[in-house]
């Protein structure tokens, strides 16, 4: 198979929020920058983010980055790195104001300042009371953000390669990253993007689960590429689940439905949340509700022929309230559950929503790996930002509106660091290692010549069902252990998938097979890391982690206050310490997370 | 000709990969049902719809907004009728 080589100063993979923000930095500095993206930039999954972006602007009431930092550390269940969290919270105002200058149409107060609204977990004065910290553009924040940043990139001459599938990271014998291999979907042509700086901004891998709120494009491409190139994946056991996704479809039903009086019921019609959270009931926090729902299903009180969902009932509410206060819910019920929610309850299940772990980075956006006894040594030429990266600011649980902040701050930071490194490296590009390119060609060749292999669709479904069953919202020792063997068995099938269509032009079957190669790496990392972590922390909750005075709610700081690192080669785990020391303030001391 | 059609359909299919899960699910079912009998007029209408931003497209598919173009309306009705609820 033939390939061509194109040289750039920097190549960025992914054109969602993080990729676009990084690209601005490089192009503005005058570096020749290529952005590869498998869909048009303004169709990246950042579009789906509605809530807003957190920044302690204090436009409506007193606020401070230190309070925001406290909330984020506590939200992370102390697994977040406190230096990275301080960095993010301190940079928030700057990146939001920059975005405003790029033309982002934020909602305004009467005095012209950016309007801010409260959001779960964001408090003033170190956890005292809710604070207005989220900056939004109606319910289109992510969408407006992408538009503003895309326009800015066009202005500064970023070169976009739209509808290109990145294939593999190119790493030489010294471990330096020298670019990526990629395929032009339009022609099937393979190109090596030879670069001095490579930034991954490829988003999350929510599609490893059967029930996911994520769009189909979220296949963890950057994570798969990194894992195949010997980079470990960090904290992959931590996935945020939203309690109310439509069963079977995954489409999100906003928390506002329970806020307006919606009730969760089991197969006996019982309002089961009364047993789990007698005060807050259906409005208890996301993880509490998700766990209660899972317990009901696991104990046989689920609904439907397979007893695998519970019901969200709003039939007791006046129809005019539903239509007025919850627009869209009626339509979602009809479209995705075949249910008129004015007359019948909606089938719902806890649904995978956000990946807290990812490619290990520091707050400068550099990808870091253990080397010669040091836990976090930068990989020359390699950077990552956004949901694909683990800085780690979300730790074991992310707060709402911190994801858009993450991609702005660390997108910019990765871009800035790359600019600094490029300035210090006026030398020619290092020579490309043929071996790395051959690996890509062999992978494509295998796919084209495979006979009697497994179907991509069926194998993906098998993986998604296994992840949902064995590493879902509430985790059980035996199921996790079985899950590890099961996922390796499925990985064997992924390695031998077969596609019938061998055409070159927009061959979606080939793309889906390549995406599955990436998904399976994330699935293995998740299952293996979750099986090994024998405590409960944030979004990772196990039935066998005892609630004792030393391990409140199952959190075991003595043994597990550390980041997991999963390596593809040898399916091996390693660990590294959590950064408890912030940049300029005192550490936020460990305590039980309670709201 | 058949090769050309296949390439066009594949391109349209890829353009149905959207930022919102709601739309991905609708298009998934659409192709299952209509791939074999999508005519040139249908292809053109679909192509035009796929140029829209995701939120605009979802507003049309979910019936919150309407179009006065009868060609587009016909395609939107097809998308609505194949919504995933059909399986429940």
Interface residues (C-beta under 8 A of the other chain):
Chain A: X38 X39 X42 X43 X44 X45 X46 X47 X48 X140 X143 X163 X185 X186 X212 X213 X214 X215 X216 X217 X248 X249 X250 X251 X252 X327 X328 X331 X332 X334 X335 X336 X337 X338 X339 X347 X503 X505 X506 X507 X508 X511
Chain B: X3 X6 X7 X10 X11 X13 X14 X17 X18 X19 X20 X21 X22 X24 X25 X26 X28 X53 X54 X55 X61 X62 X63 X64 X80 X83 X84 X85 X86 X87 X88
